[in-house]
Amino acid sequence: MANGTIAFDTLSTSGQITGTAKSVDADYLASGIKHWVNYDAVNQTTDGSLNQSGLTDHDNGLFTSTYTNNLNSAADKCILGMSWDTENDGSSQRTANARGGININQDGNTVNSTASIKVKVYQGSTGSADGGEVDQSANYWATMGDLA
């Protein structure tokens, strides 16, 4: 079997989707999300991902997701993240809203990389005190940027 190049402007499907054919512009695919992960830190399982070759759980609330395909630039990217405020799959909320809520950020103690992203999940920070790293039932983050 020979490998080659396929050129197209629109990708369409009509097989598995009910109703009229669905399509997406190829430019949208080229400029959209390049990586995402849904990580259950309590059970240490990846519940879903795109462009992730592996995940390392370093400690409470500290994780590194390694990309299958590297980014073009370590700095020219956008990271979006959120965490589900529960450690028991939604049976109860982990923290009271008055304790500063849950935050997820790119880890500031780790240099930007084209090969991975390290994130930190923490709770309870206030105007006068830092929060502590925590494991949640679901931690979601996505990377937007150009692939190498």
Steps between C-alpha positions, in 0.01 A plus 500: 500500500640839405483803724412835352330833549129569504394856426151623589316812607211337686476167681147353487319194626153369444532142628470486879340839560122519475335774296684705241870457431731668749822674394788700643726746319861376473631841616314450829672164550839657433453779754296329772580309819815288468483321833248433775476270799245398763699360793348337811774562756317317780494173303810589292330432166484697179129503413553657157771674299620622162868516398620365836763225507516480879422669830716518813335559838778661706314573823167635625375743236816492283494325161696497172332410172740402221393576143499230232586768242708794623394862471680737265584744782537463875368850570254567216201303631188543710413267789142477625415305813243426764442244771185330628458602866468144634721212609223239491353531148234751600365351823602821677680829440861504615518857635270776610486796264630725781834316499612638167371226273708279270766634264700332221808661348810417299767425763722806546797294620531321164653644183271523193538198271395394150470138622281525812297715737520488880195622689420567865155470663454675833228616738444742784714794398388832644627856497729420793584129459608258228290198414614139507529253211210250483391196300157528337279246322533686170761748382454638150754693297552574132786642295453720196800573279675384183640149475864460399 
